Amino acid sequence: MRCSFYLVLLCLSFFIACSQIPNPKSPVHNPFRMHNHLINETSPYLLQHAHNPVDWYPWGDEALAKAKKENKLLLVSIGYSACHWCHVMEHESFEDDSVASVMNAHFVCIKVDREERPDIDQVYMTAVQLIKGQGGWPLNCFALHDGRPVYGGTYFPKQQWLQVLKSIADVYEKEPEKALEYAAQLTKGIHESEIIKTKQEDSVFTASVLKTMYENWSRRFDNKEGGPAKAPKFPLPNNYQFLLRYAHFTNDKNLLAHVNLTLQKMAFGGIYDQPGGGFARYSTDELWKVPHFEKMLYDNAQLVSLYSEAYQATHIPLYKETVEQTLEFIEREMLSDEGAFYSALDADSEGEEGKFYVWTKEELKQVLGGDFDLLADYYNINNRGLWEHEHYILLRNSDDETFAQKHHISLDELKHKVDYTRKKLLEARNKRIRPGLDDKQLTSWNALMLKGYVDAYRVFGNAAYLKIALSNASFIINKQKRPDGGLWHNHKKGKSNINGFLEDYSFTIEAFIALYEATFDEQWLFQAKDLTDYVIKYFYNPENGMFFFNSSLDSALIARKTETMDNVIPASNSSLAKGLFYLGHYFAHKDYLNMSRQMLLNVKKDMPAYGSGYSNWAILMLHHISPFYEIAIAGEQAEEKRKELEEHYLPNKILSGSKAESRLPLLENKHVPGLTMIYVCRDNSCKLPVSNVKDAILQMK
């Protein structure tokens, strides 16, 4: 069957390459119409296309019904507002009247913001990956009126796009049975990619699984520049969070060195905005030098968590500076008046990728004045930093201590000059035309950033971080939580919409658990539990113990996807499995623990071969194969003891605490009037309580 499927795809490719191009019978585009059906949408990406001559529709019943009535194929085009190649294809093709006339004549054209509708993106991305072996954005997929895909790809240059359009139209007009055959085969492939069976055999978790996974993975490490031995390089924060923890538990100094190398190279590289703070989405080269200049909330959120944890483990000053500067960027450019976080900054400004972020030598001389020579060396205004068209990307080679010694100045003097320079560069840069801001607020990404602020607060103790975290948590509860207990996915201009996806719940659950650990305010723990119970009701698949990405309340797509592989953000199932594990311990809830265990068992066999795709699952497995501690602090000084505990790197634990009596299972009957006691427990069995943190740490060794 597999061979016949690929033969079908080969035949379709032949038709696209060789079929005759039909002339449009009657172009639909009216040159006097100033906008299309996207004009009333709130998505910045959809609004970017609202004045294209293409007669775009948003995804919905109207577009699907039109395709059925007119016997046309759907053309589903998916992207996001900060996507550079999405802009390129728009300018080349979607703004061109001649291209639009072909699209409008033969297809019902649908634009999808992949960040608003990740469920739709998952379906058609899978189809394109089956066809092409890889995917990306813009994603363009042709489908029958019922949504079953026929053919697809990513970016197409204008002439190739015209050929694809006309060839697909020709196949559908002259040999519609072939289109039906392609759709049947592709849809079958999509469904087969989702088969997850409940695993019962070999139900024990052992260190050998992670050992094999790490050994296979480490062969692909770049031990010179950090990260993977390939380009492009993505930060993939969850990968390095696992590797940091694995190095800790195995006392692997070589692995710790690789993690530190990677984090330092990223923070020194062009992927990091040296004057402004914050990370770009990925590096196009192996040196972390040339970024794809878009800045995504989800990357920066997770990197704040990662660098905070890495500082807690190593106390390397660079990591603290990176967190502080990144959060300055978030507060300056990504925080709304409602306490919510915006989604992204575009890669392009004035039609050029990276123009906002790069510098000519003359510009830098004017800004830096007498300090130019020193800071030109600091930021590599030389062949190393040279990019294109005589522009430079600011990047670093070494830590401040080494650089100060090289130039025979004190560390304090260097830091003063660098801080002053960053301010001057920002002032100059802010006079430029800014990249576009995607100002929609997604619950899932906000939850990641909320957790980033909580993690930074727990490590660095900055009360301003907790204030912002609490404000964002209130936004989620007051704006994104519905009366029925579910979550909205999207928010913009006071309006919340789109029924929440599994990632909205799983990331919010993890963020609220972390917020409880930082404050000992039990409302956040109970909010997390309520969301978990809602998810079990509307997302759970009893056939395999996993959770669907869509709620059972949603309108059905051609496939109900189950997200299991970690990527630039953790898979929603791996995130939820961790949430179930933590809540199972907090509430002594065996069903939660059993669900979490079954989910991990289901992916266990896949983990050794592809560590990068299962790193969040691997963190959960560490909880099973290493001692996992439940630390309860009861008494008036609970907060002080919590802060003292946070000075130690203890990644295999949960914290609970209360100044008074609590009904939480971990705290019940542990309050002793006039004393503050620390209980170190495993599986609800506690050692003798102690009154100081040092003794508690000794009980965990």
N, C-alpha and C positions, 0 to 999 in steps of 0.2 A: 504493500500500500504506500510506503514511503517513497519508493521509486516512482510510482505513478503520480504521486503528488508533485514531485519535483519536475517530472516530465510535463505536467500541466503548466507549471510556472515557466518552464523553458519555452513551451509553445506560446504562452502569452507574451513573453519577452520578444519572441520572433515576430509576432503580430505587431507589437509596438514599433519595432525597428523597421518593418518592411511593408506594413499595410498602406494602402492608398489613403490620402488625406481627403476626407469629404469637406465640401464647403458648407458653412453654416446655412441652414435653410432660412432663418429669419432672426438676426441678432436681436437679443432682448434688450441690450443696453440702450438706455435713453440718455444721450449726452446732456440733456437739460435737467435730469434729476440730480439733485445735489447730495443725496445720501442714499444708503441702502438700509436693509432691515436691522442693522447693528446699531443704529443711531440712538436707541433707547436703552442700550446695555450700560452697565456700570464698569465692566472690565476695561482697564486702560488698553489692553491688547486688542480687544474687539473694537473699541472706539478708534484705535489707530487705523482700522480698516473700514470705518463707517462711511468714508467718502470715496472709497475705491469705486471705479466703474463696474467692478464685479458685483453682481446682485447677491451679496452675502446674506445668509440667514444665520441666526444663532441655532444651536442644537435644540430641537424640540419637535412637537407634533406637527406644527405648521409646515416645516420643511420636509419632513418625511411624508406627509400626506400629499404635498405638492409633487414630490418625486413619483409617488404611486399613481396619482391622477394623470400626470403627463408622461408616464412611462419613461422616466429618465433615471440615470444613475445619480447617486449622491457623490459629491466631491467634498470629502471631509478634510479640511486643512487645519492643522493643529500647531500652535506655537505659544510663545509667551512674550511679554512686552520688552524684556531685556535681551532678547535673542538677536544677535547680530545678523545671522544668515536669514532669519525671518524677515528682517528689514530689507536685506538685499533682494530677496525674492519678491517682496512687495513692490519695491521700486522698479525692478526689472520687468515684472509680469503683471502683478495685480493692479498697478496703476496705469497699465498700458491698455488703451481702448481696443486695439486689435486683438490682444490676448483675451481681454474681458469678454469680447463678443463671442469668441469660441466657447469660453467657459459657460457663459449665460445661455447660449443656444443649445448646448448638449447636456448640461448638468444642473442639478440643484446644488448650489455651492453653500457649504456650511463652514463657518469659522468657529473654532473652539480654542478657548484659553485653557491650556493644559493644567494651569495652576488652579483654576476654578473647577475644572472637571477632570481630575486625574483618573477617574474611572473610565471615561471615554478614551483618554490617551492610552491607558493600559491595553485596552482591546485592540486599537489600531496600531499601536507600537508592536504588539505581539505579531500582528499580521505582517507588518513590514519586516520585522526580524525574520519571520519564516520565509519571506520572499527574497530578501537581500542579504540575510545573515547578520545584519546590524541595523541599528536605527539611529534616530537623532531628530533634531528640529531645525527647520520646519518639517513637519510630518504631513504628507499628502497621500490620502488613501481614497480610492474609488470604491463605492459600495452599492449594493442593490438598495431599493427603497426601504427594505426592512433592516438595513444596517449591516448585512453580511458583506465583508470586504471582497473585492475582486482583484485589485492590484494596488500597489502603493510604493512610495519611496520617500526620500527626504528633500533636499534642495535640488532643484532642476534649473539650469540656466534657461533663459527665455526660449531659444530656438528648440532646445530639447524638450522643454515643457510643452510647447506648441505641438511638437510631434507626438508626445505622449497623449495629450488631450485628444488629438484627432484620431490617433490609432485606437485608443480605448473606445471612443465614440463609434468608430467604424466597426470594431468587433461587436459592440453591443447592438448596433443597428442591423448588421448583416448576419451575425451568427450568435444570437442571444443565448442559445443553449450552451455555448462555450463559457459565457460569463456566468451562467448558473452553475456550470461544472466547477469553474475556478472558485466561486463563492462557497460551494459545498465543501471543497477540499480545504480551503483556507479556514473556514469555520470549524471544521473537524480538527484541524491542526491547533487552533486556538483552544478548543475544549480539551484536547489531549495534553496540552501544556499545563493544564490546571489539575491534572489527576494527582491527588495526594491521598495516600492510603494510611489508615491508622496502623501504627507500628506497635506491636505487642512484644515481639521477640527481642532479646538482648536489651532488657529494660534497665540495665545498670549503666551509670555514667562513670567512666574511668578516665584517668589522666592520659591514657594512650591516644584517645581520640584527638585531644588538643595537641599532643606532642606531634602526631603525624601531620595534623593540619598545619602547625607552625613550620615543621621541617619542609613540607612541600611549598609553603608560602615563601619562606625565607630565601629560597633559590631565586626568587624574582625581585629581591631587594636591591636597591641601588645604594651601596655602602660608601659611595663617594659624595653624591649629592642628596642622598636621602630619598625616601619614597620608593615607588616602584621603578624598576629598570626599564622605563619606556617613556614615551611622550605621546599624547599630553599627560600631565600629572594633575590629578585631582587631590585636594586635601584629605577627603574621606576621614573625617574626625573619628568616627566610631572605630575604624581600623586601628588607629593609634591609641585609642582609649583601651581597647582590648590588649594590644601588644604591650602597653605600659603596665597593665595589671598582670599579664602573663609573665613579664620580666620580673615583676615584684615577687610573685608567688614561687617562681622557679629559681630565683636569685641568678638570673641569666644577665650577666653584665654586658655581654656583647649585644644582646637584644636591646637592653636599656640604652646602650650607646647609639644603636641605630635609631631608636625613637627620638632621642635627644638631637641627633644629627638632623633628622627630618624636621622636627619642630623648629630648630634653629635656622635651617636653610629656608624654610617657608617664611619665617619672620624676617629674615634678612633679604629675601628675594623681592622681585618686582611684583609677585602675586600679592604681596602685602603693600598697602598704600602707606608708604613711609611718612609723608607729611600728615595724612589725614586719618590714619588708622583704618582697620578693617581689611578683609581679604576679598580678592576677586575669585570668580568661580573656579578657575583652574589655570594652570600654566601650559602654554602651547609647546614648551620645550622641556628638556631634561634638567635645566638649571634653575627652575622656578623663576626665570627672568621675565619672560614676556607673558603677561596674563591675557586671558580673555576677559576684558576689562569690566564686564558686568559684575555687580555686587549683589549677592543674594542673601536674604535674611537668614535662611536656614543654614547656610555655610557658617556665617558669623556667629550665629547662636551656638552651634555645636562646637566651634573652635574656641569660644569663650569657656565653655565647659571643659574642653580638653586641656587648654593651657592653664586653667585654674587647677585642675587635678594634677597636671604635670608639675606645677609649682609646688603644690602640697607634697609631692613625692620627692622633689629634687631641690627646691628653693633656689632655682636658677633665676636671677633677677630679670632676665629678658622676658620670661614668661609672664611675670606680673606686669611689666610695661606693656606687653602685647595685649593683655586683657584690658588694662586701663585705657589704652588708646583706642581699642576696638569699641569699648562701651562709650567712650566719648563720641566716636563716629555715630554709633547707633542713636544716642540721645540728640545729637546735633542734626541728623539727617533722616532718621527712620522712625521717630517717635511722634505719634499723633497727640492732639490735645485730650483725647479720650483715654490715653494711657495704652493705646494699641500700637503695634509695630507695622510699618509698611513692608511691602514684599520685596522690592528690588530697585536698584538703580541700573539704568541702561548702560550697555557697553559703548554706545555711540553718542556723540554730540556733534551738531553741525554736519551730520551725515558721515562722520569719520569715526572709526573705532579708536578709542583711547585718547582722542584729542584733548579731553579735559584733564588727563592725568600726566601727560608727558611734557618735556621742557626742551627748549633750545639752550645752548650754552650762553647765548647773549641774554636770554630772559633770566637765567640763574645768576649771572654776573650782576644784573641790575637789582635783583632781589637781595642777594647775599652780600653785596658790597665788599668790604675789606676781608670778610671771612670766606670769600669764595674759594681760595686755594685749599684751605683746610677742609671745608665741607664738600668740595668737589671730589676730594679723596675719600671722604666719609661715604658719599652717595655714588661713587664710581662714575663721575662725569668724565669718562674715558672710553676706551674701546670696549670695556666690559659692559658699560651701561648704555652704549650706543645702540639705538634701535633702527629706525629708518627715517629717511628724509631729514637727517641731521637732528633728530630728536633723541632725547635720553630718557630712559626709565630709571628712576631713582632706586638703588638697591645697595645693600651693604655686604661687606666681606667678613667682618669680625665683630666681636662683642666690644662694648665701650671700654672695658679695662685694657684690652690689647691695643685698641686704637689710641687711647690716651698715652700709653707707654711709648708707642711708636712716634708720637708727635711731641713727647716730652712736656705734656701738660697734665694737670691734675684731672682726676675723674670728675670732680665737681665742676671744674671749668668747662670741660667738654659737655657735660649734661646741660649746663646753662646755655651754652652756644647752640646745642641741638634743639633744646626746647624753644629758644627764641627763633631759631631758623624755621622750625615747624610752623610757628605762628605766622611768620612772614610769608612763607610759601602758601599757607592756607589763605591768607588775606589776598595774595596775588591771584591765586587760583579761583577764588570766589568771584572775581571780576569777569571770569569767562562765562560763556553760555554753558549751562549745566546739562548733564545727561538727564534724560527723562526719568521721572519717578513713577514707579508702579505703586499707587497709593491704596490699593485694596489691602485688606487685613484678613489673613487666613488664620483660622483657629489653630490649625496644626503647627504652622510656623511660629505663631505667637507663643504657643506652648513651649516650643523649643527655646525661644528667646527668653521666656519666663524662667525656664530651668537654668539657662545660662546665667541670668542675673542671680538666681538663688545660689548656684554653685560658686559664683564669684564672691557673693556675700559670705558664704560659709568659710571660704578659704581666706579671704582678705579682711573680713569684718567691716567693710565699708557700709555704713547704715543707709547711704543714698541708694545703694544697689537693692537693698531690701525694700525700700520705699517704692522704687519703680516696679519691682516684682509684685508687690501687693497691689499696686494700681492696675497692673496688667491682669492679675488674677481676678480682680473685681470687674474689669472689662469683660472677661470671659464669662463670669457668672451672670452679670447684669445684662449683657448685650447678646452673648452667643448661646446661652443656655435657654432652651425653650420651656414653656410651661409643662410639657409632657416629660421633661427630664432629658431630652436629647439635645444635641448641639447643632447650631448652624455652622457651615463651613466658611462662609464669606461675610465680610462686612465692609461697607463703604458709604460715606456720607450719611451716617445715621441709619442705614438700612442693612439688615442682616438677611441673608438668603442662602440657598442651596443646602439641602439636607446634608448633615455631617457624614464624613467617611470614617473608616476605621482609624486612620491616622489622626484625625481630630480628637478622637476619644483616647487612643493609646498614649499620645504625647501629652495630652492634658492630664491624664491619670498620673503619669510619671512626674510631671511638673508639680502637681498638687501634693504628691507624696513627698517630694523634695522640699516643698514649701512648709509642710508640716514639720519635717526634720529640722528646718532652720528656725522655726518659731514655736514649736510645740502647741500650736493652735489646732485643736482637734477638728475644727470645721473643715479644714482642707483634706484631712484623711477621710472624713465621711463624705465629702464631695467626690473624692476619688472612688470610693466604694459605690456610691449611687451611680456614677457613670459606668462603672464596671458591670453592675447589674443590668443597666440598660443595654449595654453591648451584648451581654449574654442572651438577652431576650430577642434582639433584632439582628444580630450579626453571626451568631454561632452556627456552625455546621456540625450537627451531631454525627454525620457519617464519617468524619475523619478527625474531629476534635479541634479543627482550625476555625478561623473566623474569616468571613467574606469581607471584601473591601467595602461593598455597598450594604446599606441597610435593606432589610426585607420590605421596608416601606417604599423604597425607590422604584421608579419605573424600570422595567427590565431592559437591559441591553442584550446583545446576542450572547454574551457570556458574563457570568458573575465571578469576577476574578478573586483570587486568594493570593495576597502578596506575602511572600516568604523570604525573598532574598534581599539582604541589606545592600544599599547602594549609597548614593550621596546623602541620603537620610536612611535611618534604620527602617527595615520592613515593619509595617504596622503590626504584623503578627509577632515578630520578635520583641517589639516594644510592649505589646499587650502581655506577652508571656512573662516578661519581667514584672510588669505591674501586678499581674495575678500572683506572682511569687511573693512580692513584697507585702501585698495586702493579705495574702494567705497567712503570713507570719504575724502581721499586726493584729489580725482579727481571729487568729487560730481557726481559719476557715479551710477545712480540708478539701472542699470542692475546688476552690481557687487553686490550691497547691496541686491537686491532681490534674486540673486542666493545663496548668503551666507545664507540668512534667510531661504530659502527653504531647503537647505541642513541640517540646524540645526533642522528644523521642522521634517524632515524625520527620525531623530534618537531620537527625544525628548522622545517618549514613552519608549524607551529602556534604557534610562539613569538612572532612579531611582533604577533599580534592580542591576546594575553593574557599580558602580562609577569608579572603577579602569580601566575599559575598555572604558570609555567615558570622561576621565578627560580633554582632550584637547577641546572637544566639550563644556564641562562645563565652561572652561575659556571663550569661545566665548559667552556662555549664560550669564555669569557675565557682559559682555559688554552690554547686552540688559536689564538686570534687575537692574543694578546699573548705576548711572550717568556716561556717557562716554564723555570724554573731548577731544576736538581738540585744542591744544595749538599752537598758532602761534606767533613767535618772529620776529619782523621786525626792522632792524636797525644795525648800525655798531657793536654793542656789542652783537649781537645775540649769538655768541659762548660762551661768558662769562655767559650770562643769561642761556644758555642751561646747562652749567656745574653746575651752582648754583641750577637749578631745579632738576638735577640728584641726589642731596643730599637728596631729599625727595622721599619717597616711594609712587608712584602714578601709580599703575598698570593698571588703567582704563583710558588710555590716548594715544594719538599719538602726536608727536612733529613735527612741521615744522618751518623752519626759513630761513631768508635770510638777507644779509647785504644791498641788493639793491632791486629794484622792481622785482617782480616775477609774472609769469602768473599762478602759481598754485592757484586753487580756494581758498585754505585756506589763501593764502598770498596776493592775488590780492587786490590792492588799500589800503594796510595797511602800506605802507612805508611812514614815515614822516621824511623829511630831518633833520639831526642833532639830532634825537631822536631814542632811542631803546624802542619799546613798546611791551608789552606782551598782547596778546588777548586770553582770555579763552572763548571757544565756545562750543556749543552743537548743533548738527545737523545744522551746518553752521549759527547759530545765536549766535552772540558774545556779551559778556558783555563789559562795558566800558574798554578801554585799560588802563593798568597800566604800570608804569616804573620800578617797583621793584618786585622781586620774592615773597617776603612775602605777598604782596597784591594779587598777582595772586593765591597763595596757599589759602588765605582766601576766594577767590571767588569760590573755589572748596570744601568748607566745608558747 
